């Protein structure tokens, strides 16, 4: 056996060098005295063999660093710099795209402003021309008739004979001092819209960071503002938005009621006919309703009297009023048609009538932000028969149209939404009840199969999320309170009205 080369430095035995290691004590370095004193009967190894092993380990680590780890990190540094460069290029392009989109919105806004300004200037020119013609007619009347008549009257009164007095009196007795061809000036009024930040964000677009929109926080659960039993003898009601109050009706009753958020009746209107559906004018605040018995469309006046405005040629099931005071009426088997307030069918701008096909459009709503109109069409099948599958081929749906009733999309399926509303048996059936728009133009729908209120995209009908889930009785009617606070009135089949705020 070769002699061990001692390594000086034992702290326990001064002057003694290390020549062994103790494998029992985690390779502790030992001198000759340590072996026989402190580490007697331990597993002892040679220091030179251990050092040789350590050198081999260091060589392997050195090779790993030089050939693998360091080149890999150098590559990651280079890749990181290249990714930063590529990301910066992409973000700079995104900035340009955002600016371009913003400029397009500005351009469209400016074009709309220019159109309205041009319209006003054209009205100024028209009124100036009317005034010029009226002035010419008045000047002619003054110069050719009235002033000569004035001189004649003065002359007769001063020096005329009795015959002259009688003659002039007869001449002036039926004389008109107003020219027959005077025209009234054109009148105009500007109804400013409401600037909605949410709608502007939808128009501009969003930046997704790691697939999520960092500008929005997680959606909290809805807050219950109020809950009360409707003070009527029926189990369902229709709501219409009217400030922080609502108008309620039911198709079996001939009275409608205005109630506050606690259910207190503020006004009762005796219509004397069964009210099929109601709506509130966005300009006058008056209630309109339709009657199936005589196919009439009626307006409730400020004194509470209901006046028939016109009748339609089919059974009216629903109606709504646009910002331009146009009546949109849903009729059984006759579709959806737009009328003026006195019953004249409205043109779609291409010579036809504003019309949309529908079988049983029993709910209608109007969006003040976009001008779109939405309807629910039961396809003449009850929710019970539809869910039971006893009416194959029937497709209840939501129909969304533009302001001329041109179809934007139909929503007949939301896909599997049961996971969004508390699980349960998988189902893709979709039966829409009532419908209304939210503040950004998306569509809130009462979904009877899952007993919930869902939100769908107002541009394409894609399912966005569930807003409300009924715990007991199914929701029947909804209406968004018109104060931009996301306050939703939800009527239920057990006569319970629940008012919630959602985000």
Secondary structure as GFF3:
##gff-version 3
##sequence-region A 1 503
A	DSSP	beta_strand	7	8	.	.	.	ID=ss1
A	DSSP	beta_strand	17	18	.	.	.	ID=ss2
A	DSSP	beta_strand	20	22	.	.	.	ID=ss3
A	DSSP	beta_strand	28	30	.	.	.	ID=ss4
A	DSSP	alpha_helix	32	37	.	.	.	ID=ss5
A	DSSP	beta_strand	44	46	.	.	.	ID=ss6
A	DSSP	alpha_helix	47	64	.	.	.	ID=ss7
A	DSSP	pi_helix	65	69	.	.	.	ID=ss8
A	DSSP	alpha_helix	70	141	.	.	.	ID=ss9
A	DSSP	pi_helix	142	146	.	.	.	ID=ss10
A	DSSP	alpha_helix	147	159	.	.	.	ID=ss11
A	DSSP	alpha_helix	162	173	.	.	.	ID=ss12
A	DSSP	alpha_helix	197	204	.	.	.	ID=ss13
A	DSSP	beta_strand	208	209	.	.	.	ID=ss14
A	DSSP	beta_strand	212	213	.	.	.	ID=ss15
A	DSSP	beta_strand	223	229	.	.	.	ID=ss16
A	DSSP	beta_strand	238	242	.	.	.	ID=ss17
A	DSSP	beta_strand	245	249	.	.	.	ID=ss18
A	DSSP	beta_strand	255	259	.	.	.	ID=ss19
A	DSSP	beta_strand	265	270	.	.	.	ID=ss20
A	DSSP	beta_strand	277	280	.	.	.	ID=ss21
A	DSSP	beta_strand	287	291	.	.	.	ID=ss22
A	DSSP	beta_strand	296	300	.	.	.	ID=ss23
A	DSSP	beta_strand	306	311	.	.	.	ID=ss24
A	DSSP	beta_strand	316	321	.	.	.	ID=ss25
A	DSSP	beta_strand	327	331	.	.	.	ID=ss26
A	DSSP	beta_strand	335	339	.	.	.	ID=ss27
A	DSSP	beta_strand	355	356	.	.	.	ID=ss28
A	DSSP	beta_strand	361	366	.	.	.	ID=ss29
A	DSSP	beta_strand	373	377	.	.	.	ID=ss30
A	DSSP	alpha_helix	383	388	.	.	.	ID=ss31
A	DSSP	beta_strand	397	401	.	.	.	ID=ss32
A	DSSP	beta_strand	407	411	.	.	.	ID=ss33
A	DSSP	three_ten_helix	418	421	.	.	.	ID=ss34
A	DSSP	beta_strand	432	437	.	.	.	ID=ss35
A	DSSP	beta_strand	443	447	.	.	.	ID=ss36
A	DSSP	beta_strand	452	456	.	.	.	ID=ss37
A	DSSP	beta_strand	463	469	.	.	.	ID=ss38
A	DSSP	beta_strand	475	480	.	.	.	ID=ss39
A	DSSP	beta_strand	487	492	.	.	.	ID=ss40
A	DSSP	beta_strand	496	501	.	.	.	ID=ss41
###
